[in-house]
Amino acid sequence: VRVERFLMPGIRAVKADQLVRTDGDARIVPDADTAAAMVAAGRTRVITSWAVVIDSAGWVQEVAAITSTGFLAYDVRIAAGIRGWRFQPFEDEHGMAIPVATTYTFVWTP
């Protein structure tokens, strides 16, 4: 999955640092059992990227893994966490709130 998949007419691609998150925890970590499984599997660093579409009101509309963690429970946890985020509406050059697509990368180390 790539962010381009979400670039339908009217959705602009933006960098994550252009958005202002107003609600939701940016730090999404695996639960204790999943973290233990990652360590047991020899994974001392897990990197994952996600495509996110945010509507003109600032609500997350779509979430998809670009690169999976390889641990379903952590992927599910990340997707649920992102769905709980809220953003300040993104405005175009005319001051109109528009839907946008962006990517987020998470890095987990024990």
N, C-alpha and C positions, 0 to 999 in steps of 0.2 A: 504494500500500500504506500502510495506517495501522496503528498499534499495536493498535487496536481489533480488527483482523482476528484477532489472536492471543488475544484475551480469551475463551477458552473457560472453561467452569466449572472453578474451581480455580486459575486463573491470575490473579494480581493485577497490576494496573498500578502501577508504582512509578517514582519519579524516579531517574535514573541516579546521583545523588549519595547515594542511600540504599543503594547496593550497594558492596561492597568487592571490588575485583578482586585476586586473589591470584597470577595468572599471565597472561602475554601483554602485548605492547607496546601501550600506549594510542595511541602516535603511529604512524599508518599513512600512509605517504607514497607517491606514485607512483614507479615506476621511472624511470630517467633518460630513456628514450625517450618514455614517456608524458608526463613533465614537459615535455620539449622540444616535444612535439606540442601540449600545452596552451598553452604560451607562443606557439608559432607560430600558434595559432588565436586569439590575442589574449586568452586567459583568464588574467588576472592574479590572480584569486581564484576558487576553486572551493569551493562549499559543498554538502555532501551529508548527508542524514539517513538513519538506519537503525533499523529495528525489530528488537529482539532478545528472544528468549524464553530464559530460563535455568531449568533444572530444579531440583528441590529439593535436589540434590546440588551445585549450583553450576556445572554444565556448560551451555554454550550449546547449545540444541536447534534453534533456528530463527533465521535471519537473512534480512532482506529490505530492499531499498532502498525508502525512502519517496520520496526524490528522488535520482535518478541524478546522477553527476558529468558524464555526457555522454561519458565515455571508458570504454569497456568494460574495458580492461585495469586501470584504476584501480578500477572497481567490483568486479572479480573479486578484486583484491588486498585491498581493504577487507573483502569478505565472508570471504575466507580468514583474514585477520588476526583478525577478530572471532570466527570459529569456534575459534580457538586460545586465546581467553580462558578463564579459570577464575575463579570468584567464590566468596567465602565464602557458604555457604547463607543465604538470606534467611529470617528467622523471623517468623512472625505474632505477634499479641499474646499467644498462648498458648505461645510458644517452639517451635512446630512449624515445621520447614523446609518451605517451600512454593515452587512454581514461580512465576516472575514474568515480566512483560514490561516493557520499557523502550525508550527511544530514545537514540541517540547521534548527535551531529552532528560532522562533521569539516570543518575549514576548511584549505584548502591555498593557499599563496601562494608564488610562486617566490623 
